[in-house]
Amino acid sequence: MLIGGQLVDAQSGRTFANINPATEAVLGEVSDASAADMDRAIEAARQAFDGTRWSTDGAFRKHCLLQLQAALEAEREELRAELVAEVGCPVLITYGPQLDAPLEDGLVWPAGLIDSFEWERELPIGTAFGMRSWRRVVKEPVGVVGAIVPWNYPFEVTIHKLGQALAAGNTVVLKPAPDTPWNATRIGRLAAEHTDIPPGVLNVVTSSDHLLGEQLVTDARVDLISFTGSTAVGRRIMEKGAPTLKRLFLELGGKSADIVLDDADFATKLPSAAFVCVHGGQGCAMLTRLLVPRSRYDEAIEMIAPGFAEVAYGDPTDPGVLQGPQISERQRDRVLGYIATGVEEGARLLHGGGRPAHLPKGWFVEPTLFVDVDNSMTIAREEIFGPVLVVIPFEDDDDAVRIANDNQYGLSGGVTSASEERALAVARRIRAGTVGVNGGIFYGADAPFGGYKASGVGRQNGLEGFGQYLETKTISGPAPQEGPASAPFGTHP
């Protein structure tokens, strides 16, 4: 672990196993932190924020972030293999969202924003209570950030949290998921060995106990929680953080709808519907509800079904594989439980639905397709987080929008039409944080990502994400009675 600038083991000496979900083999051991270790990390972050120049020296922060970027790039291929092993993600997607895409701009974009961001802005002269005053709005870092990261895209989520929180001038205690700890400890080691980041600015605490992260939520020394994970845990964080009025960024679950309008090119769009199985369907923004027009329903099913039989799944080190294992035995059984519920509630299981006989080792689930699904069914309402697509018919554009919005979640969505204008009109009516029109992809460090409703609070990335790691202060002073005036100090990075 990295605590207070030192690479350390847990005080107790305990470790826990890091397991390969594709083979069930133990990859190695990682330090198993206790409450005492977490307390040391929180105190180190608090002291670093209060006692170093990190929060006030933007040029220095940029220098350090670019050092970390260079160190990560130097070990890119080791990190790639590590992610495939501990996450079970297909090596194919490490060349996209699991590694290469976030590595391209996750640190670089917020580091560049340090120079261009409007840290201070001047307001017009105020005349409240008969007094002329200059007024200035100042942006300052929040303080200590507790960053709690999930197991499905661990590096991607981690690097975007660290990039924005650190660039904004905060210090961080990072708590990775116990299922995927090594990418986080690698970042900690690289920060310690190859950067000038002051001791305590970045701390990495690993633990087999999911609830150790709750210590970050309840500790008054921590100013903000940046959490990505399930909606159930997000609700618990809101509850546990209330006594300290903890500021929160919560990127939570999704049950996103992909609407294919009746004028769409079915032959181009629908055969790729099985892409929902990528990485075992373990993505919060996956478009897991496919809405097709009832007037073309049978035609649509004929085009969707063959794709599920063609999904390449199995060994994630195989560059031709699209779908790897579920992260754990527990998660695999959870997915299978949802599939059984779908059958019980009357949905038609058209493909898959079980454990593949040819893969006796590893926590795999077959690519699974349900049709004749009603939006009231459990498999249409709850986040399965597995390689499962449900197909739902709709009557017209209004009905499609109604079905898409008839869900507690609002994370993402998609609309396909021969008319971009029509697709955009439908997209604007979907209550979700991101919507792709005709296959458009929003992703990037400059693009805010997050959800409506039970899909979360706040945004990851973009100016909106950067701003949530900042406090706002308004400063004023006496101005001359006549003529323009400005605050007697300069900008602060």
C-alpha positions in Angstrom: 0.0 0.0 0.0 1.0 3.7 -0.2 0.5 5.6 3.0 2.1 8.9 3.9 4.6 8.5 1.0 5.8 5.1 2.1 5.1 1.7 0.5 4.0 -0.3 3.4 2.3 -3.6 4.4 -0.7 -3.8 6.7 0.2 -3.2 10.3 -1.3 -6.5 11.2 0.8 -8.3 8.5 -2.4 -9.8 7.1 -2.8 -10.3 3.3 -5.6 -11.6 1.1 -5.6 -13.4 -2.3 -6.0 -11.8 -5.6 -7.8 -14.3 -7.8 -8.0 -14.7 -11.6 -11.7 -15.0 -12.4 -11.0 -16.8 -15.6 -9.0 -19.6 -14.1 -9.9 -19.4 -10.3 -6.1 -19.4 -9.7 -4.5 -17.3 -7.0 -2.4 -14.6 -8.7 -0.7 -13.5 -5.5 -1.3 -11.6 -2.2 -2.0 -8.1 -1.3 -2.0 -6.2 2.0 -5.2 -6.5 4.0 -5.6 -3.2 5.7 -7.4 -2.7 9.0 -9.1 0.4 10.5 -5.8 1.4 11.9 -4.2 1.5 8.5 -7.1 3.5 7.0 -6.8 5.9 9.9 -3.1 6.5 9.1 -3.9 7.1 5.5 -6.6 9.6 6.3 -4.4 11.5 8.7 -1.6 11.5 6.1 -4.0 13.0 3.5 -5.2 15.6 6.0 -1.7 16.7 6.9 -0.6 16.9 3.3 -3.6 19.1 2.4 -3.2 21.4 5.4 0.6 21.5 5.5 2.0 21.3 2.0 1.9 23.5 -1.1 -0.1 21.0 -3.0 -3.4 22.8 -2.8 -1.9 26.2 -3.8 0.8 25.5 -6.4 -0.9 24.6 -9.7 2.3 24.4 -11.7 3.7 21.9 -9.3 0.6 19.8 -9.4 0.7 19.7 -13.2 4.4 18.7 -13.1 3.6 15.8 -10.8 0.6 14.6 -12.7 2.6 14.5 -15.9 5.4 12.6 -14.1 2.8 10.0 -13.1 1.5 9.9 -16.7 5.0 9.1 -18.0 5.5 6.4 -15.4 2.2 4.7 -16.3 3.0 4.8 -20.0 6.4 3.2 -19.3 4.6 0.2 -17.7 1.6 0.2 -20.0 2.0 -3.4 -21.1 2.6 -4.7 -17.6 -0.6 -3.0 -16.6 -2.4 -4.4 -19.5 -1.5 -8.0 -18.6 -2.3 -7.3 -15.0 -5.8 -6.0 -15.8 -6.6 -9.0 -18.0 -5.5 -11.3 -15.1 -7.2 -9.7 -12.2 -10.3 -8.2 -13.8 -10.9 -11.0 -16.3 -11.5 -8.4 -19.0 -10.8 -9.4 -22.6 -7.4 -8.1 -23.8 -9.3 -6.6 -26.7 -10.9 -4.0 -24.6 -7.7 -3.0 -22.8 -7.0 -1.2 -26.1 -10.1 0.8 -25.5 -12.0 1.6 -22.3 -10.1 -0.6 -19.8 -6.7 1.0 -20.3 -5.6 2.8 -23.5 -8.5 5.3 -23.7 -8.4 6.5 -20.1 -4.6 6.5 -20.1 -4.7 8.8 -23.1 -6.4 11.7 -21.3 -7.4 10.7 -17.7 -4.5 12.6 -16.2 -3.4 14.8 -19.1 -6.7 16.6 -19.6 -7.2 17.8 -16.0 -3.5 18.6 -15.8 -3.9 20.9 -18.8 -7.0 22.4 -17.2 -4.9 23.7 -14.3 -3.6 26.4 -16.7 -6.9 27.3 -18.4 -9.5 27.0 -15.6 -11.1 30.2 -14.3 -9.9 29.9 -10.7 -11.1 33.4 -9.9 -13.6 35.7 -11.5 -14.5 39.3 -10.8 -18.0 40.5 -10.2 -19.3 44.0 -10.9 -18.9 46.6 -8.1 -21.5 46.0 -5.5 -23.4 48.7 -3.7 -25.2 46.8 -1.0 -26.1 48.7 2.2 -24.8 52.0 0.6 -21.2 50.7 0.4 -19.3 50.2 -2.8 -17.4 46.9 -2.7 -15.2 45.0 -5.1 -16.2 41.3 -5.2 -14.3 38.2 -6.4 -15.3 34.6 -6.6 -12.5 32.1 -5.9 -12.4 28.4 -6.5 -10.4 26.3 -4.0 -10.0 22.5 -3.5 -12.4 20.8 -1.2 -9.7 19.1 0.9 -9.4 15.3 1.5 -11.1 13.1 -1.0 -12.0 9.5 -0.3 -12.1 7.7 -3.7 -13.8 4.3 -3.7 -13.5 2.3 -6.9 -15.4 -0.7 -8.3 -13.9 -3.8 -9.9 -15.4 -3.7 -13.4 -13.3 -1.0 -15.0 -10.9 -0.3 -12.1 -8.1 1.6 -13.8 -10.5 3.7 -15.9 -12.5 4.8 -12.9 -9.4 5.3 -10.7 -7.4 7.4 -13.2 -10.3 9.7 -13.8 -11.0 10.2 -10.1 -7.3 10.8 -9.4 -6.8 13.1 -12.4 -9.6 15.5 -11.5 -9.3 15.4 -7.7 -5.5 15.9 -7.7 -5.5 18.5 -10.4 -8.0 20.5 -8.4 -5.6 20.5 -5.5 -7.1 17.9 -3.2 -5.4 15.0 -1.5 -6.7 11.5 -1.9 -7.2 8.2 -0.1 -7.9 5.6 -2.7 -9.8 2.4 -1.7 -9.8 -0.1 -4.6 -12.2 -3.0 -4.8 -10.8 -6.1 -3.1 -11.4 -8.1 -6.3 -9.0 -5.9 -8.4 -6.4 -4.3 -6.1 -3.2 -4.6 -8.1 -3.8 -1.8 -10.7 -4.3 0.6 -7.7 -1.1 -0.6 -5.9 0.8 -0.2 -9.1 -0.3 3.4 -9.4 0.7 4.0 -5.7 4.2 2.5 -6.3 4.7 4.5 -9.5 3.7 7.7 -7.6 6.1 6.9 -4.8 9.0 5.9 -7.1 8.7 8.2 -10.1 7.0 11.4 -9.1 7.5 14.4 -6.8 4.0 14.0 -5.3 4.5 15.0 -1.6 4.0 12.3 1.0 0.3 11.9 1.9 -1.1 13.6 -1.2 -2.0 10.2 -2.6 -2.6 7.1 -0.4 -3.7 3.7 -1.6 -5.3 1.4 1.0 -6.3 -2.2 0.0 -8.5 -4.5 2.1 -10.6 -7.6 1.8 -13.3 -5.8 3.7 -15.7 -3.9 1.4 -16.9 -1.9 4.5 -13.5 -0.5 5.3 -14.3 2.2 2.8 -17.1 3.3 5.1 -14.5 4.7 7.4 -13.8 7.3 4.8 -17.5 8.1 4.7 -17.9 8.6 8.5 -14.5 10.3 9.3 -14.8 14.1 9.7 -11.3 14.6 8.3 -12.5 13.5 4.9 -14.3 16.3 3.0 -15.7 14.5 -0.1 -16.5 10.9 -1.2 -16.0 10.1 -4.8 -17.7 6.7 -5.3 -18.5 4.5 -8.3 -20.5 1.4 -7.7 -24.0 0.1 -7.0 -27.0 2.2 -6.2 -27.6 0.2 -3.0 -24.1 1.2 -1.7 -24.6 4.8 -2.9 -27.7 5.1 -0.7 -25.7 3.7 2.3 -23.0 6.3 1.7 -25.5 9.1 1.6 -26.9 7.8 4.9 -23.6 7.3 6.7 -22.2 10.6 5.4 -25.0 12.7 6.6 -23.8 13.3 10.2 -20.6 15.0 8.8 -22.5 16.6 5.9 -20.1 14.8 3.6 -20.0 16.1 0.0 -20.6 13.3 -2.4 -20.0 12.3 -6.0 -21.9 9.1 -6.7 -21.8 7.3 -10.1 -24.2 4.4 -9.6 -26.1 1.8 -11.5 -28.0 1.8 -14.8 -30.6 -0.1 -16.8 -30.2 1.8 -20.0 -32.5 1.6 -23.0 -31.4 1.4 -26.6 -34.3 2.6 -28.8 -34.3 1.5 -32.4 -37.0 3.5 -34.3 -39.1 2.0 -37.1 -37.2 3.8 -39.9 -33.8 2.6 -38.7 -31.5 0.4 -40.8 -32.1 -2.9 -38.9 -29.6 -4.9 -40.9 -26.8 -2.5 -39.8 -27.9 -1.9 -36.2 -29.4 -5.1 -34.8 -26.8 -7.8 -35.6 -24.4 -6.0 -33.2 -26.9 -6.0 -30.3 -24.9 -8.9 -28.8 -22.1 -6.4 -28.0 -23.9 -6.0 -24.7 -22.0 -9.2 -23.7 -18.6 -7.5 -23.9 -16.7 -7.9 -20.6 -19.4 -10.2 -19.4 -21.9 -7.3 -19.4 -20.2 -5.8 -16.4 -20.7 -2.1 -17.2 -23.0 0.4 -15.6 -23.7 2.2 -18.9 -24.4 -0.9 -20.9 -27.6 -0.6 -23.1 -29.2 -3.7 -21.6 -32.8 -3.0 -22.7 -33.3 -3.1 -26.4 -36.5 -1.4 -27.5 -37.8 -2.3 -31.0 -41.0 -1.3 -32.8 -43.8 -3.8 -32.5 -44.6 -3.3 -36.2 -41.2 -4.8 -37.0 -40.8 -7.0 -34.0 -40.4 -10.4 -35.6 -38.0 -9.0 -38.2 -35.9 -7.5 -35.4 -35.7 -10.7 -33.4 -34.5 -12.6 -36.5 -31.7 -10.2 -36.9 -30.7 -10.0 -33.2 -30.6 -13.7 -32.3 -27.7 -14.9 -34.6 -25.3 -12.5 -33.0 -25.6 -14.2 -29.6 -24.6 -17.5 -31.1 -21.5 -15.8 -32.5 -20.2 -14.1 -29.4 -16.6 -15.2 -28.8 -16.3 -15.9 -25.0 -13.8 -17.6 -22.8 -10.1 -17.0 -22.2 -9.6 -13.2 -21.9 -6.0 -13.4 -23.0 -7.3 -14.5 -26.5 -7.4 -11.4 -28.7 -10.4 -12.7 -30.4 -12.5 -13.0 -27.3 -15.2 -10.4 -26.6 -16.6 -11.8 -23.3 -14.6 -13.0 -20.3 -15.8 -14.3 -16.9 -17.9 -12.6 -14.3 -15.6 -11.2 -11.6 -16.5 -13.8 -8.9 -18.4 -16.9 -8.2 -20.9 -14.8 -6.2 -21.5 -12.5 -9.1 -21.9 -15.4 -11.5 -24.5 -16.9 -9.3 -26.3 -13.6 -9.0 -26.5 -13.3 -12.8 -27.8 -16.8 -13.1 -30.4 -16.0 -10.4 -31.7 -13.1 -12.5 -31.9 -15.4 -15.5 -34.0 -17.9 -13.6 -36.3 -15.1 -12.4 -36.8 -13.9 -16.0 -37.9 -17.4 -17.1 -40.2 -17.7 -14.0 -41.8 -14.3 -14.9 -42.6 -15.4 -18.4 -39.9 -13.9 -20.6 -38.8 -16.1 -23.5 -35.2 -17.3 -23.2 -34.0 -17.4 -26.8 -30.3 -18.0 -26.2 -28.0 -19.0 -23.4 -28.9 -18.7 -19.8 -26.6 -21.1 -18.2 -23.0 -22.0 -17.4 -21.0 -23.0 -20.4 -20.1 -26.7 -20.3 -16.8 -26.3 -22.1 -15.5 -23.8 -19.5 -15.4 -25.9 -16.2 -13.0 -23.4 -14.7 -13.7 -19.7 -14.3 -16.9 -17.8 -13.5 -18.5 -17.7 -16.9 -22.1 -17.2 -18.0 -23.4 -17.9 -21.5 -24.3 -14.9 -23.7 -28.0 -14.6 -22.9 -31.0 -13.2 -24.9 -34.5 -12.7 -23.6 -37.3 -11.6 -25.9 -41.0 -11.0 -25.3 -40.1 -9.0 -22.2 -42.5 -6.6 -20.5 -40.9 -3.6 -18.9 -42.5 -4.5 -15.6 -40.4 -7.7 -15.3 -37.5 -7.9 -12.9 -35.0 -8.5 -15.7 -36.2 -5.2 -17.3 -36.1 -3.2 -14.1 -33.0 -4.3 -12.1 -29.3 -4.0 -13.0 -28.1 -7.6 -13.8 -24.5 -6.8 -14.5 -24.1 -9.8 -16.7 -24.2 -10.8 -20.4 -27.9 -10.5 -20.7 -30.0 -8.5 -23.2 -33.8 -8.0 -22.9 -35.8 -7.1 -25.9 -39.0 -5.0 -25.4 -41.5 -4.0 -28.1 -43.0 -0.5 -28.3 -45.8 1.1 -30.3 -44.5 4.5 -31.3 -41.9 7.2 -30.4 -43.9 8.3 -27.4 -44.3 4.8 -26.1 -40.5 4.2 -26.6 -39.7 7.3 -24.5 -42.2 6.2 -21.9 -40.7 2.7 -21.5 -37.1 4.1 -21.5 -38.0 6.5 -18.7 -40.1 4.0 -16.7 -37.2 2.9 -14.5 -35.5 4.0 -11.4 -32.2 4.5 -13.3 -31.1 7.2 -15.7 -27.5 6.6 -16.6 -27.3 6.2 -20.3 -29.2 5.4 -23.5 -29.2 5.2 -27.2 -31.5 6.1 -30.2 -31.1 4.9 -33.8 -33.1 6.4 -36.7 -32.7 7.1 -40.4 -33.3 10.7 -39.4 -30.8 12.3 -37.1 -33.3 15.0 -36.3 -35.9 12.5 -35.2 -33.3 10.5 -33.2 -32.1 13.7 -31.5 -35.7 14.7 -30.6 -36.2 11.4 -28.9 -32.8 11.5 -27.2 -33.7 14.9 -25.7 -36.7 13.3 -24.0 -34.8 10.5 -22.4 -34.1 11.1 -18.7 -30.4 10.0 -18.7 -27.0 11.5 -18.2 -25.6 10.3 -21.6 -27.4 9.4 -24.8 -25.8 8.2 -28.0 -27.5 9.1 -31.3 -26.9 6.7 -34.2 -24.0 5.1 -32.5 -22.3 8.3 -31.3 -19.8 7.8 -28.4 -19.6 10.6 -25.8 -16.5 9.2 -23.9 -13.5 11.3 -23.0 -12.0 13.1 -20.0 -13.6 16.3 -21.2 -17.1 14.8 -21.3 -19.2 14.8 -18.1 -20.5 11.3 -17.3 -23.1 10.4 -14.7 -26.8 9.8 -14.2 -30.3 11.1 -13.4 -32.5 9.6 -10.6 -31.0 6.5 -8.9 -28.0 6.5 -11.2 -26.2 9.0 -9.1 -25.3 12.5 -7.9 -22.7 14.6 -9.8 -20.6 13.8 -12.8 -17.3 12.2 -13.6 -15.0 14.2 -15.9 -15.5 17.4 -17.9 -15.8 20.9 -16.3 -18.8 19.7 -14.3 -16.7 16.8 -12.8 -13.8 19.1 -12.1 -16.0 21.6 -10.4 -17.3 19.1 -7.9 -13.8 18.8 -6.4 -13.8 22.5 -5.7 -15.2 24.8 -3.1 -16.5 28.3 -3.9 -15.5 31.4 -1.9 -16.6 35.0 -2.4 -14.3 37.7 -1.2 -15.1 41.4 -1.0 -13.5 44.7 0.0 -14.1 48.5 -0.1 -14.0 50.0 -3.5 -13.3 53.6 -4.5 -16.4 55.8 -4.5 -16.0 56.5 -8.2 -14.6 54.6 -11.2 -13.9 50.9 -11.9 -12.2 48.8 -9.3 -10.8 45.3 -9.1 -9.7 43.0 -6.3 -6.1 43.7 -5.1 -4.7 40.3 -5.9 -4.0 38.1 -8.9 -5.3 34.8 -10.1 -4.5 31.7 -8.2 -4.0 28.3 -9.9 
